[in-house]
Amino acid sequence: MGNNDLFGLDVVLDNGGNVILTEGLVLQDEKIWKGFLEKDTLVQYVNRLMTHSWGQKVIRFYDLDGNLIEVGTPVEAYGGYI
């Protein structure tokens, strides 16, 4: 793929199946997804989506290496302090 051939963006990095373009656009080859989707990738959740008393929504789960991951919505400042 030459520069500016797709969407008028330049290739930043081409890893043979994963292509990163300027502006942060990332394209992946179908063969990468087929290999990933054939794996048994069940996610082990620690809790269901919950809402804290201060309004933040959070969910926790373990990644495939057993690391605990927490994903939450941004926290609004309360009285000028977080």
PASEBA-1860 file (N, C-alpha, C; in nm, 3 decimals):
! residues 82
1> MGNNDLFG> 0.086/-0.118/0.000/0.000/0.000/0.000/0.090/0.124/0.000 ~ 0.070/0.209/-0.097/0.150/0.330/-0.105/0.093/0.439/-0.017 ~ 0.171/0.540/0.005/0.124/0.653/0.086/0.004/0.720/0.021 ~ -0.095/0.757/0.102/-0.215/0.828/0.060/-0.305/0.749/-0.034 ~ -0.288/0.616/-0.043/-0.374/0.537/-0.129/-0.510/0.512/-0.067 ~ -0.519/0.513/0.064/-0.644/0.481/0.131/-0.685/0.595/0.223 ~ -0.797/0.655/0.198/-0.852/0.764/0.278/-0.763/0.888/0.278 ~ -0.663/0.893/0.195/-0.573/1.008/0.195/-0.481/1.012/0.316
9> LDVVLDNG> -0.464/0.899/0.385/-0.381/0.892/0.505/-0.249/0.822/0.473 ~ -0.148/0.848/0.553/-0.018/0.784/0.537/-0.005/0.664/0.630 ~ 0.069/0.564/0.586/0.097/0.446/0.669/0.206/0.483/0.768 ~ 0.176/0.464/0.896/0.274/0.489/1.002/0.353/0.361/1.027 ~ 0.281/0.247/1.031/0.345/0.119/1.060/0.266/0.008/0.993 ~ 0.336/-0.084/0.925/0.272/-0.199/0.862/0.336/-0.325/0.918 ~ 0.258/-0.396/1.001/0.307/-0.518/1.064/0.252/-0.643/0.997 ~ 0.229/-0.638/0.868/0.180/-0.754/0.796/0.049/-0.806/0.852
17> GNVILTEG> -0.056/-0.733/0.834/-0.186/-0.771/0.886/-0.243/-0.666/0.979 ~ -0.158/-0.591/1.043/-0.197/-0.476/1.126/-0.132/-0.353/1.066 ~ -0.214/-0.261/1.017/-0.162/-0.140/0.956/-0.213/-0.020/1.034 ~ -0.122/0.064/1.079/-0.157/0.186/1.151/-0.137/0.303/1.056 ~ -0.243/0.383/1.041/-0.238/0.498/0.953/-0.237/0.626/1.036 ~ -0.200/0.737/0.973/-0.207/0.866/1.042/-0.350/0.889/1.088 ~ -0.368/0.977/1.182/-0.497/1.007/1.245/-0.546/0.894/1.334 ~ -0.459/0.791/1.359/-0.493/0.686/1.452/-0.580/0.575/1.397
25> LVLQDEKI> -0.606/0.574/1.268/-0.685/0.467/1.209/-0.602/0.340/1.201 ~ -0.659/0.228/1.250/-0.589/0.100/1.247/-0.673/0.002/1.166 ~ -0.610/-0.064/1.071/-0.676/-0.165/0.989/-0.613/-0.300/1.019 ~ -0.698/-0.403/1.029/-0.648/-0.537/1.055/-0.698/-0.633/0.948 ~ -0.611/-0.725/0.910/-0.644/-0.825/0.809/-0.743/-0.927/0.865 ~ -0.829/-0.977/0.781/-0.930/-1.074/0.822/-0.869/-1.199/0.886 ~ -0.752/-1.243/0.838/-0.690/-1.365/0.892/-0.655/-1.350/1.040 ~ -0.624/-1.231/1.085/-0.592/-1.207/1.227/-0.717/-1.230/1.311
33> WKGFLEKD> -0.830/-1.178/1.266/-0.954/-1.195/1.341/-1.001/-1.338/1.339 ~ -0.985/-1.408/1.227/-1.027/-1.549/1.221/-0.949/-1.631/1.322 ~ -0.819/-1.609/1.332/-0.737/-1.681/1.429/-0.776/-1.649/1.572 ~ -0.808/-1.524/1.599/-0.847/-1.482/1.733/-0.983/-1.539/1.770 ~ -1.078/-1.534/1.678/-1.214/-1.579/1.707/-1.225/-1.730/1.723 ~ -1.128/-1.804/1.670/-1.130/-1.950/1.685/-1.083/-1.994/1.822 ~ -1.021/-1.906/1.898/-0.973/-1.938/2.032/-1.086/-1.929/2.133 ~ -1.074/-2.005/2.240/-1.171/-1.999/2.348/-1.134/-1.881/2.436
41> TLVQYVNR> -1.206/-1.771/2.421/-1.170/-1.647/2.491/-1.283/-1.601/2.582 ~ -1.327/-1.687/2.668/-1.432/-1.649/2.762/-1.377/-1.550/2.864 ~ -1.453/-1.447/2.892/-1.413/-1.345/2.988/-1.472/-1.381/3.123 ~ -1.389/-1.375/3.227/-1.436/-1.401/3.362/-1.463/-1.266/3.429 ~ -1.591/-1.236/3.450/-1.629/-1.110/3.512/-1.620/-1.120/3.663 ~ -1.575/-1.014/3.728/-1.569/-1.007/3.873/-1.704/-0.957/3.926 ~ -1.763/-0.863/3.856/-1.895/-0.811/3.895/-1.969/-0.766/3.771 ~ -2.101/-0.757/3.784/-2.182/-0.700/3.676/-2.160/-0.549/3.673
49> LMTHSWGQ> -2.205/-0.487/3.565/-2.197/-0.342/3.557/-2.268/-0.282/3.678 ~ -2.197/-0.198/3.751/-2.254/-0.138/3.872/-2.237/0.013/3.867 ~ -2.319/0.082/3.942/-2.310/0.228/3.952/-2.281/0.264/4.096 ~ -2.167/0.331/4.119/-2.131/0.376/4.253/-2.223/0.489/4.297 ~ -2.224/0.517/4.427/-2.309/0.622/4.481/-2.277/0.759/4.423 ~ -2.155/0.779/4.373/-2.116/0.907/4.314/-2.145/0.912/4.164 ~ -2.210/0.807/4.109/-2.256/0.809/3.971/-2.167/0.739/3.870 ~ -2.048/0.699/3.908/-1.958/0.633/3.815/-2.003/0.490/3.791
57> KVIRFYDL> -2.009/0.451/3.662/-2.040/0.313/3.625/-1.910/0.237/3.607 ~ -1.903/0.115/3.662/-1.779/0.038/3.663/-1.810/-0.110/3.638 ~ -1.721/-0.175/3.566/-1.726/-0.321/3.553/-1.583/-0.372/3.569 ~ -1.569/-0.489/3.630/-1.437/-0.549/3.652/-1.436/-0.689/3.595 ~ -1.322/-0.725/3.533/-1.307/-0.859/3.477/-1.159/-0.895/3.473 ~ -1.131/-1.022/3.451/-0.993/-1.069/3.438/-0.959/-1.082/3.290 ~ -0.838/-1.037/3.251/-0.795/-1.058/3.114/-0.745/-1.202/3.100 ~ -0.702/-1.239/2.980/-0.661/-1.378/2.955/-0.536/-1.419/3.032
65> DGNLIEVG> -0.460/-1.321/3.083/-0.342/-1.351/3.164/-0.372/-1.350/3.313 ~ -0.498/-1.325/3.351/-0.536/-1.325/3.491/-0.525/-1.191/3.561 ~ -0.495/-1.085/3.485/-0.486/-0.952/3.544/-0.626/-0.894/3.563 ~ -0.649/-0.829/3.675/-0.777/-0.766/3.702/-0.785/-0.634/3.626 ~ -0.891/-0.617/3.548/-0.912/-0.497/3.468/-1.039/-0.430/3.518 ~ -1.033/-0.298/3.538/-1.151/-0.221/3.576/-1.172/-0.115/3.470 ~ -1.295/-0.108/3.421/-1.331/-0.007/3.322/-1.445/0.074/3.380 ~ -1.429/0.205/3.378/-1.532/0.291/3.436/-1.551/0.417/3.357
73> TPVEAYGG> -1.667/0.477/3.376/-1.696/0.605/3.314/-1.615/0.714/3.384 ~ -1.592/0.827/3.318/-1.519/0.936/3.383/-1.588/0.982/3.511 ~ -1.508/1.027/3.607/-1.560/1.075/3.734/-1.570/1.227/3.729 ~ -1.686/1.280/3.761/-1.705/1.424/3.767/-1.654/1.475/3.900 ~ -1.596/1.593/3.898/-1.546/1.654/4.022/-1.664/1.686/4.114 ~ -1.647/1.663/4.242/-1.751/1.690/4.340/-1.699/1.800/4.432 ~ -1.761/1.915/4.425/-1.718/2.026/4.510/-1.577/2.073/4.480 ~ -1.532/2.051/4.357/-1.397/2.094/4.318/-1.289/1.991/4.346
81> YI> -1.325/1.880/4.412/-1.228/1.775/4.443/-1.277/1.642/4.387 ~ -1.184/1.557/4.353/-1.221/1.424/4.305/-1.199/1.324/4.418
END
